[in-house]
Amino acid sequence: FKMSSYPDLLEYGYQIKEELGRNREGGRITWKAIKIESQEIVVIKQFCFAQENSSWSGYKAHYKEIQVLQRLNHPAIPQYLESWSTDDGFFLVQKYIEAANCALQRGLNLNKVRQIAAQLLDILIYLQQQEPAILHGDIKPENILLDEELNTYLIDFGFAHPHDRQLSGSSIFKGTPGFIPPEQILQPTLASDLYSLGVTLIYLLTNKTLTEITAAASPDEPYQLDLSILLPDIERSFWEWLKKMTHAKLSQRFPNAWLAKQALVSLDAPLAEATPEKSLNYPAKSKIVLGTLGIATLSIIAVESVNFALKGIEFSLINLAIAILAAAAIGVTQLGAAAIAALEPQTRLQGGILATVIPTLLVFFSALIWGFPEAVLIAAAVSIAETLVISYYWWQIFNWRGSNLVRLVSWMVTVSTAVILGLQLI
């Protein structure tokens, strides 16, 4: 392309520098440009009605991308800046990311792929936590960017849409053959993006083409990839995780990105060279702070409650057994509530009600049945159970290498400080 063939966007405050690429739908062109006022480098996507091979579906994808990006604010998703329409098309402006297309990366080692997987799952968790949840719909190497430090970015939201059970996938959802699971054709789910991510990871781990990857499947089950052929020498634990990510049967796949991330983090092999800044996004940092405060607060309440209860009741094995049973019951309830909320973001309210109502009722009825001091002891048991449950999820949020000792020391310092403070307040 010569400079004269570039669109003239001076009246909008931008100067085109070079073409970055064209979408498979002929009417979509991506440009690298400079915002004249600030000299900031940006990416401008153009959809041309007059362009040969442009289509109405391409227009809808471009317009949908604008609608989705306006809702999002995540460091690994190029930020939406502005957009405008002209007589012959649309223009969408996003922040420019200095990174290479992931499709250029082949035969990466396992540790690097695991780091990429963890970051992409963080992005999917963010998308799935929106109200309603957002499905990307076209995860593949071409829509992933990697910088020199292996920071990962997800781009091209032209096929993204809200997760709505009322809509059929055939009418609103597309994708790239080979990367999409079977259910995406009719009814995409939160697990559909996971299949696409799994195939992408296989692509990065091997030097095989997409055709060669999809050929490693049974004729009877074209979506069920044979990992024993594709990755015969891969670490077993990651092999099992990747098999679950790419299972053709929806019931055998991880139901959402959060559970897939927890399973990945729990694997024995470390996530290599991952730093907190790379693997931990802002919402996760907030959860760590809130979790730490919750652990400390509940520890103080537990110490105060135990001391108060022991002043009002006689210590006995029966009372101790009741308290332990109460703590176990609440612990199971809390884990169940968390599982409900994790399976579908839309059920977060029901999970929250279950998490708060059951402990409250347990303490209330224990007061009616046994008396006030015993109810305080039950409340202490509830506080201990809540502390352990929060500690468990607080522990899962950390995912960078070498953090086990840091996590253990942080948790012990938090609880010990809270216990000491609780004793001082007595």
Secondary structure as a PSIPRED ss2 file (coil, helix, strand):
# PSIPRED VFORMAT (PSIPRED V4.0)

   1 F C   1.000  0.000  0.000
   2 K C   1.000  0.000  0.000
   3 M H   0.000  1.000  0.000
   4 S H   0.000  1.000  0.000
   5 S H   0.000  1.000  0.000
   6 Y C   1.000  0.000  0.000
   7 P C   1.000  0.000  0.000
   8 D C   1.000  0.000  0.000
   9 L C   1.000  0.000  0.000
  10 L H   0.000  1.000  0.000
  11 E H   0.000  1.000  0.000
  12 Y H   0.000  1.000  0.000
  13 G C   1.000  0.000  0.000
  14 Y E   0.000  0.000  1.000
  15 Q E   0.000  0.000  1.000
  16 I E   0.000  0.000  1.000
  17 K E   0.000  0.000  1.000
  18 E E   0.000  0.000  1.000
  19 E E   0.000  0.000  1.000
  20 L E   0.000  0.000  1.000
  21 G E   0.000  0.000  1.000
  22 R E   0.000  0.000  1.000
  23 N C   1.000  0.000  0.000
  24 R C   1.000  0.000  0.000
  25 E C   1.000  0.000  0.000
  26 G C   1.000  0.000  0.000
  27 G C   1.000  0.000  0.000
  28 R E   0.000  0.000  1.000
  29 I E   0.000  0.000  1.000
  30 T E   0.000  0.000  1.000
  31 W E   0.000  0.000  1.000
  32 K E   0.000  0.000  1.000
  33 A E   0.000  0.000  1.000
  34 I E   0.000  0.000  1.000
  35 K E   0.000  0.000  1.000
  36 I C   1.000  0.000  0.000
  37 E C   1.000  0.000  0.000
  38 S C   1.000  0.000  0.000
  39 Q C   1.000  0.000  0.000
  40 E E   0.000  0.000  1.000
  41 I E   0.000  0.000  1.000
  42 V E   0.000  0.000  1.000
  43 V E   0.000  0.000  1.000
  44 I E   0.000  0.000  1.000
  45 K E   0.000  0.000  1.000
  46 Q E   0.000  0.000  1.000
  47 F E   0.000  0.000  1.000
  48 C E   0.000  0.000  1.000
  49 F C   1.000  0.000  0.000
  50 A C   1.000  0.000  0.000
  51 Q C   1.000  0.000  0.000
  52 E C   1.000  0.000  0.000
  53 N C   1.000  0.000  0.000
  54 S C   1.000  0.000  0.000
  55 S C   1.000  0.000  0.000
  56 W H   0.000  1.000  0.000
  57 S H   0.000  1.000  0.000
  58 G H   0.000  1.000  0.000
  59 Y H   0.000  1.000  0.000
  60 K H   0.000  1.000  0.000
  61 A H   0.000  1.000  0.000
  62 H H   0.000  1.000  0.000
  63 Y H   0.000  1.000  0.000
  64 K H   0.000  1.000  0.000
  65 E H   0.000  1.000  0.000
  66 I H   0.000  1.000  0.000
  67 Q H   0.000  1.000  0.000
  68 V H   0.000  1.000  0.000
  69 L H   0.000  1.000  0.000
  70 Q C   1.000  0.000  0.000
  71 R C   1.000  0.000  0.000
  72 L C   1.000  0.000  0.000
  73 N C   1.000  0.000  0.000
  74 H C   1.000  0.000  0.000
  75 P C   1.000  0.000  0.000
  76 A C   1.000  0.000  0.000
  77 I C   1.000  0.000  0.000
  78 P C   1.000  0.000  0.000
  79 Q C   1.000  0.000  0.000
  80 Y E   0.000  0.000  1.000
  81 L E   0.000  0.000  1.000
  82 E E   0.000  0.000  1.000
  83 S E   0.000  0.000  1.000
  84 W E   0.000  0.000  1.000
  85 S E   0.000  0.000  1.000
  86 T E   0.000  0.000  1.000
  87 D C   1.000  0.000  0.000
  88 D C   1.000  0.000  0.000
  89 G E   0.000  0.000  1.000
  90 F E   0.000  0.000  1.000
  91 F E   0.000  0.000  1.000
  92 L E   0.000  0.000  1.000
  93 V E   0.000  0.000  1.000
  94 Q E   0.000  0.000  1.000
  95 K E   0.000  0.000  1.000
  96 Y C   1.000  0.000  0.000
  97 I C   1.000  0.000  0.000
  98 E C   1.000  0.000  0.000
  99 A C   1.000  0.000  0.000
 100 A E   0.000  0.000  1.000
 101 N E   0.000  0.000  1.000
 102 C H   0.000  1.000  0.000
 103 A H   0.000  1.000  0.000
 104 L H   0.000  1.000  0.000
 105 Q C   1.000  0.000  0.000
 106 R C   1.000  0.000  0.000
 107 G C   1.000  0.000  0.000
 108 L C   1.000  0.000  0.000
 109 N C   1.000  0.000  0.000
 110 L H   0.000  1.000  0.000
 111 N H   0.000  1.000  0.000
 112 K H   0.000  1.000  0.000
 113 V H   0.000  1.000  0.000
 114 R H   0.000  1.000  0.000
 115 Q H   0.000  1.000  0.000
 116 I H   0.000  1.000  0.000
 117 A H   0.000  1.000  0.000
 118 A H   0.000  1.000  0.000
 119 Q H   0.000  1.000  0.000
 120 L H   0.000  1.000  0.000
 121 L H   0.000  1.000  0.000
 122 D H   0.000  1.000  0.000
 123 I H   0.000  1.000  0.000
 124 L H   0.000  1.000  0.000
 125 I H   0.000  1.000  0.000
 126 Y H   0.000  1.000  0.000
 127 L H   0.000  1.000  0.000
 128 Q H   0.000  1.000  0.000
 129 Q C   1.000  0.000  0.000
 130 Q C   1.000  0.000  0.000
 131 E C   1.000  0.000  0.000
 132 P C   1.000  0.000  0.000
 133 A C   1.000  0.000  0.000
 134 I E   0.000  0.000  1.000
 135 L E   0.000  0.000  1.000
 136 H C   1.000  0.000  0.000
 137 G C   1.000  0.000  0.000
 138 D C   1.000  0.000  0.000
 139 I C   1.000  0.000  0.000
 140 K C   1.000  0.000  0.000
 141 P H   0.000  1.000  0.000
 142 E H   0.000  1.000  0.000
 143 N H   0.000  1.000  0.000
 144 I E   0.000  0.000  1.000
 145 L E   0.000  0.000  1.000
 146 L E   0.000  0.000  1.000
 147 D C   1.000  0.000  0.000
 148 E C   1.000  0.000  0.000
 149 E C   1.000  0.000  0.000
 150 L C   1.000  0.000  0.000
 151 N C   1.000  0.000  0.000
 152 T E   0.000  0.000  1.000
 153 Y E   0.000  0.000  1.000
 154 L E   0.000  0.000  1.000
 155 I C   1.000  0.000  0.000
 156 D C   1.000  0.000  0.000
 157 F C   1.000  0.000  0.000
 158 G C   1.000  0.000  0.000
 159 F C   1.000  0.000  0.000
 160 A C   1.000  0.000  0.000
 161 H E   0.000  0.000  1.000
 162 P E   0.000  0.000  1.000
 163 H C   1.000  0.000  0.000
 164 D C   1.000  0.000  0.000
 165 R C   1.000  0.000  0.000
 166 Q C   1.000  0.000  0.000
 167 L C   1.000  0.000  0.000
 168 S C   1.000  0.000  0.000
 169 G H   0.000  1.000  0.000
 170 S H   0.000  1.000  0.000
 171 S H   0.000  1.000  0.000
 172 I H   0.000  1.000  0.000
 173 F C   1.000  0.000  0.000
 174 K C   1.000  0.000  0.000
 175 G C   1.000  0.000  0.000
 176 T C   1.000  0.000  0.000
 177 P C   1.000  0.000  0.000
 178 G C   1.000  0.000  0.000
 179 F C   1.000  0.000  0.000
 180 I C   1.000  0.000  0.000
 181 P C   1.000  0.000  0.000
 182 P H   0.000  1.000  0.000
 183 E H   0.000  1.000  0.000
 184 Q H   0.000  1.000  0.000
 185 I H   0.000  1.000  0.000
 186 L C   1.000  0.000  0.000
 187 Q C   1.000  0.000  0.000
 188 P C   1.000  0.000  0.000
 189 T C   1.000  0.000  0.000
 190 L C   1.000  0.000  0.000
 191 A C   1.000  0.000  0.000
 192 S H   0.000  1.000  0.000
 193 D H   0.000  1.000  0.000
 194 L H   0.000  1.000  0.000
 195 Y H   0.000  1.000  0.000
 196 S H   0.000  1.000  0.000
 197 L H   0.000  1.000  0.000
 198 G H   0.000  1.000  0.000
 199 V H   0.000  1.000  0.000
 200 T H   0.000  1.000  0.000
 201 L H   0.000  1.000  0.000
 202 I H   0.000  1.000  0.000
 203 Y H   0.000  1.000  0.000
 204 L H   0.000  1.000  0.000
 205 L H   0.000  1.000  0.000
 206 T C   1.000  0.000  0.000
 207 N C   1.000  0.000  0.000
 208 K C   1.000  0.000  0.000
 209 T C   1.000  0.000  0.000
 210 L H   0.000  1.000  0.000
 211 T H   0.000  1.000  0.000
 212 E H   0.000  1.000  0.000
 213 I H   0.000  1.000  0.000
 214 T H   0.000  1.000  0.000
 215 A H   0.000  1.000  0.000
 216 A C   1.000  0.000  0.000
 217 A E   0.000  0.000  1.000
 218 S E   0.000  0.000  1.000
 219 P C   1.000  0.000  0.000
 220 D C   1.000  0.000  0.000
 221 E E   0.000  0.000  1.000
 222 P E   0.000  0.000  1.000
 223 Y E   0.000  0.000  1.000
 224 Q E   0.000  0.000  1.000
 225 L E   0.000  0.000  1.000
 226 D C   1.000  0.000  0.000
 227 L H   0.000  1.000  0.000
 228 S H   0.000  1.000  0.000
 229 I H   0.000  1.000  0.000
 230 L H   0.000  1.000  0.000
 231 L C   1.000  0.000  0.000
 232 P C   1.000  0.000  0.000
 233 D C   1.000  0.000  0.000
 234 I C   1.000  0.000  0.000
 235 E C   1.000  0.000  0.000
 236 R H   0.000  1.000  0.000
 237 S H   0.000  1.000  0.000
 238 F H   0.000  1.000  0.000
 239 W H   0.000  1.000  0.000
 240 E H   0.000  1.000  0.000
 241 W H   0.000  1.000  0.000
 242 L H   0.000  1.000  0.000
 243 K H   0.000  1.000  0.000
 244 K H   0.000  1.000  0.000
 245 M H   0.000  1.000  0.000
 246 T C   1.000  0.000  0.000
 247 H C   1.000  0.000  0.000
 248 A C   1.000  0.000  0.000
 249 K C   1.000  0.000  0.000
 250 L H   0.000  1.000  0.000
 251 S H   0.000  1.000  0.000
 252 Q H   0.000  1.000  0.000
 253 R C   1.000  0.000  0.000
 254 F C   1.000  0.000  0.000
 255 P C   1.000  0.000  0.000
 256 N C   1.000  0.000  0.000
 257 A H   0.000  1.000  0.000
 258 W H   0.000  1.000  0.000
 259 L H   0.000  1.000  0.000
 260 A H   0.000  1.000  0.000
 261 K H   0.000  1.000  0.000
 262 Q H   0.000  1.000  0.000
 263 A H   0.000  1.000  0.000
 264 L H   0.000  1.000  0.000
 265 V H   0.000  1.000  0.000
 266 S C   1.000  0.000  0.000
 267 L C   1.000  0.000  0.000
 268 D C   1.000  0.000  0.000
 269 A C   1.000  0.000  0.000
 270 P C   1.000  0.000  0.000
 271 L C   1.000  0.000  0.000
 272 A C   1.000  0.000  0.000
 273 E C   1.000  0.000  0.000
 274 A C   1.000  0.000  0.000
 275 T C   1.000  0.000  0.000
 276 P H   0.000  1.000  0.000
 277 E H   0.000  1.000  0.000
 278 K H   0.000  1.000  0.000
 279 S H   0.000  1.000  0.000
 280 L C   1.000  0.000  0.000
 281 N C   1.000  0.000  0.000
 282 Y H   0.000  1.000  0.000
 283 P H   0.000  1.000  0.000
 284 A H   0.000  1.000  0.000
 285 K H   0.000  1.000  0.000
 286 S H   0.000  1.000  0.000
 287 K H   0.000  1.000  0.000
 288 I H   0.000  1.000  0.000
 289 V H   0.000  1.000  0.000
 290 L H   0.000  1.000  0.000
 291 G H   0.000  1.000  0.000
 292 T H   0.000  1.000  0.000
 293 L H   0.000  1.000  0.000
 294 G H   0.000  1.000  0.000
 295 I H   0.000  1.000  0.000
 296 A H   0.000  1.000  0.000
 297 T H   0.000  1.000  0.000
 298 L H   0.000  1.000  0.000
 299 S H   0.000  1.000  0.000
 300 I H   0.000  1.000  0.000
 301 I H   0.000  1.000  0.000
 302 A H   0.000  1.000  0.000
 303 V H   0.000  1.000  0.000
 304 E H   0.000  1.000  0.000
 305 S H   0.000  1.000  0.000
 306 V H   0.000  1.000  0.000
 307 N H   0.000  1.000  0.000
 308 F H   0.000  1.000  0.000
 309 A H   0.000  1.000  0.000
 310 L H   0.000  1.000  0.000
 311 K H   0.000  1.000  0.000
 312 G H   0.000  1.000  0.000
 313 I C   1.000  0.000  0.000
 314 E C   1.000  0.000  0.000
 315 F C   1.000  0.000  0.000
 316 S C   1.000  0.000  0.000
 317 L H   0.000  1.000  0.000
 318 I H   0.000  1.000  0.000
 319 N H   0.000  1.000  0.000
 320 L H   0.000  1.000  0.000
 321 A H   0.000  1.000  0.000
 322 I H   0.000  1.000  0.000
 323 A H   0.000  1.000  0.000
 324 I H   0.000  1.000  0.000
 325 L H   0.000  1.000  0.000
 326 A H   0.000  1.000  0.000
 327 A H   0.000  1.000  0.000
 328 A H   0.000  1.000  0.000
 329 A H   0.000  1.000  0.000
 330 I H   0.000  1.000  0.000
 331 G H   0.000  1.000  0.000
 332 V H   0.000  1.000  0.000
 333 T H   0.000  1.000  0.000
 334 Q H   0.000  1.000  0.000
 335 L H   0.000  1.000  0.000
 336 G H   0.000  1.000  0.000
 337 A H   0.000  1.000  0.000
 338 A H   0.000  1.000  0.000
 339 A H   0.000  1.000  0.000
 340 I H   0.000  1.000  0.000
 341 A H   0.000  1.000  0.000
 342 A H   0.000  1.000  0.000
 343 L H   0.000  1.000  0.000
 344 E C   1.000  0.000  0.000
 345 P H   0.000  1.000  0.000
 346 Q H   0.000  1.000  0.000
 347 T H   0.000  1.000  0.000
 348 R H   0.000  1.000  0.000
 349 L H   0.000  1.000  0.000
 350 Q H   0.000  1.000  0.000
 351 G H   0.000  1.000  0.000
 352 G H   0.000  1.000  0.000
 353 I H   0.000  1.000  0.000
 354 L H   0.000  1.000  0.000
 355 A H   0.000  1.000  0.000
 356 T H   0.000  1.000  0.000
 357 V H   0.000  1.000  0.000
 358 I H   0.000  1.000  0.000
 359 P H   0.000  1.000  0.000
 360 T H   0.000  1.000  0.000
 361 L H   0.000  1.000  0.000
 362 L H   0.000  1.000  0.000
 363 V H   0.000  1.000  0.000
 364 F H   0.000  1.000  0.000
 365 F H   0.000  1.000  0.000
 366 S H   0.000  1.000  0.000
 367 A H   0.000  1.000  0.000
 368 L H   0.000  1.000  0.000
 369 I H   0.000  1.000  0.000
 370 W C   1.000  0.000  0.000
 371 G C   1.000  0.000  0.000
 372 F H   0.000  1.000  0.000
 373 P H   0.000  1.000  0.000
 374 E H   0.000  1.000  0.000
 375 A H   0.000  1.000  0.000
 376 V H   0.000  1.000  0.000
 377 L H   0.000  1.000  0.000
 378 I H   0.000  1.000  0.000
 379 A H   0.000  1.000  0.000
 380 A H   0.000  1.000  0.000
 381 A H   0.000  1.000  0.000
 382 V H   0.000  1.000  0.000
 383 S H   0.000  1.000  0.000
 384 I H   0.000  1.000  0.000
 385 A H   0.000  1.000  0.000
 386 E H   0.000  1.000  0.000
 387 T H   0.000  1.000  0.000
 388 L H   0.000  1.000  0.000
 389 V H   0.000  1.000  0.000
 390 I H   0.000  1.000  0.000
 391 S H   0.000  1.000  0.000
 392 Y H   0.000  1.000  0.000
 393 Y H   0.000  1.000  0.000
 394 W H   0.000  1.000  0.000
 395 W H   0.000  1.000  0.000
 396 Q H   0.000  1.000  0.000
 397 I H   0.000  1.000  0.000
 398 F C   1.000  0.000  0.000
 399 N C   1.000  0.000  0.000
 400 W C   1.000  0.000  0.000
 401 R C   1.000  0.000  0.000
 402 G C   1.000  0.000  0.000
 403 S C   1.000  0.000  0.000
 404 N H   0.000  1.000  0.000
 405 L H   0.000  1.000  0.000
 406 V H   0.000  1.000  0.000
 407 R H   0.000  1.000  0.000
 408 L H   0.000  1.000  0.000
 409 V H   0.000  1.000  0.000
 410 S H   0.000  1.000  0.000
 411 W H   0.000  1.000  0.000
 412 M H   0.000  1.000  0.000
 413 V H   0.000  1.000  0.000
 414 T H   0.000  1.000  0.000
 415 V H   0.000  1.000  0.000
 416 S H   0.000  1.000  0.000
 417 T H   0.000  1.000  0.000
 418 A H   0.000  1.000  0.000
 419 V H   0.000  1.000  0.000
 420 I H   0.000  1.000  0.000
 421 L H   0.000  1.000  0.000
 422 G H   0.000  1.000  0.000
 423 L H   0.000  1.000  0.000
 424 Q H   0.000  1.000  0.000
 425 L H   0.000  1.000  0.000
 426 I C   1.000  0.000  0.000
